[in-house]
């Protein structure tokens, strides 16, 4: 799974994307907050697949409502989809995906 995420990240060439995974929750929240504050980014996209989708929603909401409430950050777009790939056993598997784009007003 990490390999697919890395390819996806390289392909888009977007430094303003946070991929949600197994790291501690606050690492992702801090990443989003830092993009908006230290790097003065106008948009940040939070992406997740499968079981990490609910965590992506939580990261976006905690960052927006708790840490960035005075910075005018709001949800610009939410996109859902599914990806198909081959698992370790060679079976085709579909997994749901979400992209939450946050934007500074």
Residue frames as a rotation matrix with the C-alpha (Angstrom) as fourth column:
UNK 1
0.564 0.826 0.000 0.00
0.826 -0.564 0.000 0.00
0.000 0.000 -1.000 0.00
UNK 2
0.398 -0.481 -0.781 2.79
0.191 -0.790 0.583 2.46
-0.897 -0.381 -0.222 0.82
UNK 3
-0.632 -0.673 0.384 4.29
0.477 0.053 0.877 1.87
-0.611 0.738 0.288 -2.61
UNK 4
-0.077 0.701 0.709 1.06
0.966 -0.125 0.228 2.89
0.249 0.702 -0.667 -4.33
UNK 5
0.775 0.364 -0.516 0.85
0.535 -0.812 0.232 6.04
-0.335 -0.456 -0.825 -2.21
UNK 6
-0.053 -0.887 -0.459 4.41
0.196 -0.460 0.866 7.01
-0.979 -0.044 0.198 -3.09
UNK 7
-0.680 -0.152 0.717 3.77
0.710 0.107 0.696 6.56
-0.183 0.983 0.035 -6.82
UNK 8
0.347 0.895 0.281 0.57
0.914 -0.390 0.112 8.55
0.210 0.218 -0.953 -6.58
UNK 9
0.651 -0.136 -0.747 2.38
0.356 -0.814 0.459 11.36
-0.670 -0.565 -0.481 -4.77
UNK 10
-0.442 -0.894 -0.075 5.26
0.273 -0.214 0.938 11.49
-0.854 0.394 0.338 -7.25
UNK 11
-0.440 0.311 0.842 2.93
0.897 0.188 0.399 11.41
-0.034 0.932 -0.362 -10.23
UNK 12
0.627 0.762 0.163 0.99
0.758 -0.645 0.096 14.47
0.178 0.064 -0.982 -9.19
UNK 13
-0.358 -0.875 0.325 4.02
0.705 -0.482 -0.520 16.42
0.612 0.043 0.790 -8.00
UNK 14
0.369 0.619 0.693 1.92
-0.079 -0.722 0.687 18.07
0.926 -0.309 -0.218 -5.30
UNK 15
-0.673 -0.703 -0.230 3.74
0.227 0.100 -0.969 19.00
0.704 -0.704 0.092 -2.09
UNK 16
-0.691 0.481 0.540 0.50
-0.708 -0.602 -0.369 20.15
0.147 -0.637 0.757 -0.48
UNK 17
0.314 0.751 -0.581 -0.99
-0.508 0.649 0.566 16.69
0.802 0.117 0.585 -0.02
UNK 18
-0.434 -0.345 0.832 -1.15
-0.892 0.297 -0.342 14.81
-0.129 -0.891 -0.436 3.27
UNK 19
-0.102 0.340 -0.935 -1.53
-0.397 0.848 0.352 11.03
0.912 0.407 0.049 2.92
UNK 20
0.223 0.299 0.928 -3.18
-0.974 0.035 0.222 9.47
0.034 -0.953 0.300 5.97
UNK 21
0.033 -0.278 -0.960 -1.77
-0.232 0.932 -0.278 6.20
0.972 0.232 -0.034 7.30
UNK 22
0.449 0.120 -0.885 -0.55
0.598 0.695 0.398 4.57
0.663 -0.708 0.241 10.53
UNK 23
-0.634 -0.749 0.194 1.38
0.357 -0.506 -0.786 7.48
0.687 -0.428 0.587 12.06
UNK 24
-0.564 0.423 -0.709 0.07
0.732 -0.142 -0.666 9.15
-0.383 -0.895 -0.229 15.21
UNK 25
0.331 0.890 0.313 -3.03
0.943 -0.296 -0.155 11.25
-0.046 0.346 -0.937 14.59
UNK 26
0.731 -0.006 -0.682 -1.48
0.213 -0.948 0.237 14.56
-0.648 -0.319 -0.692 15.65
UNK 27
-0.437 -0.890 0.128 1.38
0.360 -0.043 0.932 14.14
-0.824 0.454 0.340 13.16
UNK 28
-0.410 0.364 0.836 -1.15
0.903 0.031 0.429 14.56
0.130 0.931 -0.342 10.35
UNK 29
0.711 0.675 -0.195 -2.96
0.702 -0.699 0.137 17.46
-0.044 -0.234 -0.971 12.03
UNK 30
0.297 -0.706 -0.643 0.39
0.172 -0.623 0.763 19.20
-0.939 -0.337 -0.064 12.53
UNK 31
-0.611 -0.534 0.585 1.26
0.624 0.130 0.770 18.59
-0.487 0.836 0.254 8.89
UNK 32
0.116 0.751 0.650 -1.93
0.937 -0.300 0.180 20.28
0.330 0.588 -0.739 7.72
UNK 33
0.834 0.214 -0.508 -1.52
0.447 -0.803 0.395 23.20
-0.323 -0.556 -0.766 10.13
UNK 34
-0.044 -0.954 -0.296 2.12
0.297 -0.295 0.908 23.71
-0.954 -0.048 0.297 9.13
UNK 35
-0.419 -0.046 0.907 1.19
0.906 0.048 0.421 23.83
-0.063 0.998 0.022 5.44
UNK 36
0.481 0.736 0.477 -1.19
0.743 -0.631 0.223 26.71
0.465 0.247 -0.850 6.08
UNK 37
0.944 -0.069 -0.321 0.84
0.177 -0.717 0.674 28.62
-0.277 -0.694 -0.665 8.67
UNK 38
0.191 -0.972 -0.136 4.58
0.103 -0.118 0.988 28.14
-0.976 -0.202 0.077 8.07
UNK 39
-0.627 -0.479 0.615 4.41
0.593 0.220 0.775 27.63
-0.506 0.850 0.146 4.29
UNK 40
-0.447 0.531 -0.720 1.52
-0.388 -0.840 -0.378 30.04
-0.806 0.111 0.581 3.60
UNK 41
-0.958 0.158 0.239 -0.18
0.285 0.603 0.745 27.49
-0.026 0.782 -0.623 1.37
UNK 42
-0.599 0.796 -0.088 -3.62
-0.800 -0.591 0.099 28.38
0.027 0.130 0.991 -0.03
UNK 43
0.543 0.785 -0.297 -4.81
-0.776 0.605 0.178 24.75
0.319 0.133 0.938 -0.42
UNK 44
-0.671 -0.643 0.370 -4.02
-0.726 0.671 -0.149 21.45
-0.153 -0.368 -0.917 1.29
UNK 45
0.251 0.724 -0.643 -5.45
-0.740 0.571 0.354 18.09
0.624 0.387 0.679 0.28
UNK 46
-0.369 -0.231 0.900 -5.91
-0.794 0.581 -0.176 15.28
-0.483 -0.780 -0.398 2.81
UNK 47
0.064 0.328 -0.942 -6.04
-0.816 0.561 0.140 11.87
0.575 0.760 0.304 1.11
UNK 48
-0.470 -0.191 0.862 -6.85
-0.706 0.667 -0.237 8.43
-0.530 -0.720 -0.449 2.51
UNK 49
-0.309 0.368 -0.877 -7.91
-0.627 0.614 0.479 4.97
0.715 0.698 0.041 1.44
UNK 50
-0.187 0.270 -0.944 -9.90
0.267 0.939 0.216 2.19
0.945 -0.212 -0.248 3.07
UNK 51
0.312 0.346 -0.885 -9.85
0.879 0.248 0.407 2.05
0.360 -0.905 -0.227 6.84
UNK 52
-0.585 -0.637 -0.503 -8.06
0.772 -0.628 -0.102 5.41
-0.251 -0.448 0.858 7.07
UNK 53
-0.366 0.509 0.779 -10.95
0.513 -0.588 0.625 7.41
0.776 0.629 -0.046 5.56
UNK 54
0.704 0.677 -0.213 -12.54
0.541 -0.317 0.779 8.24
0.460 -0.664 -0.590 8.92
UNK 55
0.193 -0.738 -0.647 -9.14
0.827 -0.232 0.511 9.32
-0.527 -0.634 0.566 10.23
UNK 56
-0.681 -0.417 0.602 -8.74
0.706 -0.590 0.391 11.68
0.192 0.691 0.696 7.25
UNK 57
0.206 0.840 0.501 -12.09
0.428 -0.538 0.726 13.30
0.880 0.065 -0.471 8.06
UNK 58
0.772 0.063 -0.632 -11.04
0.634 -0.136 0.761 13.68
-0.038 -0.989 -0.145 11.69
UNK 59
-0.272 -0.949 -0.156 -7.66
0.881 -0.311 0.357 15.18
-0.387 -0.040 0.921 10.73
UNK 60
-0.547 0.107 0.830 -9.28
0.556 -0.695 0.456 17.73
0.626 0.711 0.320 8.42
UNK 61
0.476 0.854 0.210 -11.91
0.357 -0.405 0.842 18.71
0.804 -0.325 -0.497 10.99
UNK 62
0.602 -0.328 -0.728 -9.55
0.751 -0.079 0.656 18.96
-0.272 -0.941 0.199 13.97
UNK 63
-0.522 -0.840 0.148 -7.05
0.835 -0.467 0.292 21.01
-0.177 0.276 0.945 11.97
UNK 64
-0.458 0.401 0.793 -9.77
0.447 -0.668 0.595 23.30
0.769 0.627 0.126 10.62
UNK 65
0.493 0.848 0.194 -11.94
0.217 -0.335 0.917 23.77
0.843 -0.410 -0.349 13.69
UNK 66
0.820 -0.176 -0.544 -9.37
0.564 0.085 0.822 23.63
-0.098 -0.981 0.169 16.47
UNK 67
0.006 -0.963 -0.269 -6.06
0.733 -0.179 0.656 24.91
-0.680 -0.201 0.705 15.13
UNK 68
-0.829 -0.359 0.429 -6.95
0.559 -0.500 0.662 26.97
-0.023 0.788 0.615 12.06
UNK 69
0.117 0.991 -0.069 -10.25
0.982 -0.126 -0.138 28.57
-0.145 -0.051 -0.988 13.10
UNK 70
0.461 0.003 -0.887 -8.68
0.197 -0.975 0.099 32.06
-0.865 -0.221 -0.450 13.07
UNK 71
-0.605 -0.785 -0.133 -7.01
-0.032 -0.143 0.989 31.50
-0.796 0.602 0.061 9.68
UNK 72
0.084 0.749 -0.657 -10.18
-0.796 -0.346 -0.497 31.29
-0.600 0.565 0.567 7.57
UNK 73
-0.878 -0.390 -0.278 -9.64
-0.479 0.719 0.504 27.70
0.003 0.575 -0.818 6.43
UNK 74
0.100 0.958 0.268 -12.69
-0.744 0.251 -0.619 25.88
-0.661 -0.138 0.738 5.11
UNK 75
-0.247 -0.088 0.965 -13.53
0.350 0.920 0.173 22.77
-0.904 0.381 -0.196 3.11
UNK 76
-0.470 0.019 -0.882 -13.30
-0.726 -0.577 0.374 23.52
-0.502 0.816 0.285 -0.62
UNK 77
0.160 0.457 -0.875 -14.09
-0.864 0.493 0.100 20.08
0.477 0.740 0.473 -1.98
UNK 78
-0.185 -0.177 0.967 -14.61
-0.603 0.798 0.031 16.47
-0.776 -0.577 -0.254 -0.94
UNK 79
0.095 0.124 -0.988 -14.05
-0.943 0.330 -0.049 13.79
0.320 0.936 0.148 -3.55
UNK 80
0.067 -0.044 0.997 -14.76
-0.538 0.840 0.073 10.08
-0.840 -0.541 0.032 -3.10
UNK 81
0.255 -0.075 -0.964 -13.78
-0.909 0.323 -0.265 7.27
0.331 0.944 0.014 -5.43
UNK 82
0.749 -0.164 0.642 -12.42
-0.208 0.861 0.463 3.75
-0.629 -0.481 0.611 -5.45
UNK 83
0.020 -0.823 -0.567 -9.16
-1.000 -0.027 0.004 2.29
-0.019 0.567 -0.824 -6.68
UNK 84
0.974 0.209 0.085 -8.54
-0.203 0.976 -0.075 -1.21
-0.098 0.056 0.994 -7.94
UNK 85
0.070 -0.988 -0.139 -5.21
-0.975 -0.038 -0.218 -2.90
0.210 0.151 -0.966 -7.44
UNK 86
0.424 -0.025 -0.905 -3.67
-0.116 0.990 -0.082 -6.35
0.898 0.140 0.417 -7.07
UNK 87
0.752 -0.139 0.644 -3.03
-0.657 -0.075 0.750 -7.64
-0.056 -0.988 -0.147 -3.54
UNK 88
-0.183 -0.942 0.283 -0.16
-0.905 0.274 0.326 -9.89
-0.384 -0.196 -0.902 -2.43
UNK 89
-0.229 0.183 0.956 -2.07
0.032 0.983 -0.181 -13.02
-0.973 -0.011 -0.231 -3.46
UNK 90
-0.967 -0.213 0.142 -2.65
0.155 -0.042 0.987 -11.63
-0.204 0.976 0.073 -6.96
UNK 91
-0.151 0.980 0.127 -6.37
0.978 0.167 -0.125 -10.95
-0.144 0.105 -0.984 -6.47
UNK 92
-0.560 0.094 0.823 -7.97
0.302 -0.902 0.309 -7.74
0.772 0.422 0.476 -7.78
UNK 93
-0.256 0.414 -0.874 -9.15
0.951 -0.056 -0.305 -5.63
-0.175 -0.909 -0.379 -4.83
UNK 94
0.010 0.314 0.949 -11.19
0.391 -0.875 0.285 -2.42
0.920 0.368 -0.132 -4.78
UNK 95
-0.347 -0.142 -0.927 -10.65
0.928 -0.194 -0.318 0.09
-0.135 -0.971 0.199 -2.00
UNK 96
0.703 0.670 0.239 -12.56
0.681 -0.731 0.047 3.30
0.206 0.130 -0.970 -1.33
UNK 97
-0.503 -0.864 0.000 -10.69
0.845 -0.492 -0.208 6.62
0.180 -0.105 0.978 -1.38
UNK 98
0.726 0.657 -0.204 -11.35
0.682 -0.726 0.088 10.16
-0.090 -0.203 -0.975 -0.20
UNK 99
-0.510 -0.790 0.342 -9.72
0.779 -0.592 -0.206 13.51
0.365 0.161 0.917 -0.93
UNK 100
0.604 0.633 -0.484 -10.59
0.779 -0.597 0.191 16.47
-0.168 -0.492 -0.854 1.28
UNK 101
-0.279 -0.679 0.679 -9.35
0.750 -0.596 -0.287 19.80
0.600 0.429 0.675 -0.06
UNK 102
0.388 0.280 -0.878 -9.02
0.809 -0.559 0.180 22.57
-0.441 -0.780 -0.444 2.51
UNK 103
-0.039 -0.346 0.937 -8.65
0.781 -0.596 -0.187 26.16
0.624 0.724 0.294 1.32
UNK 104
-0.508 -0.184 -0.841 -7.65
0.694 -0.666 -0.273 29.42
-0.511 -0.723 0.466 2.98
UNK 105
0.519 0.820 0.243 -10.23
0.831 -0.417 -0.367 32.12
-0.200 0.393 -0.898 2.24
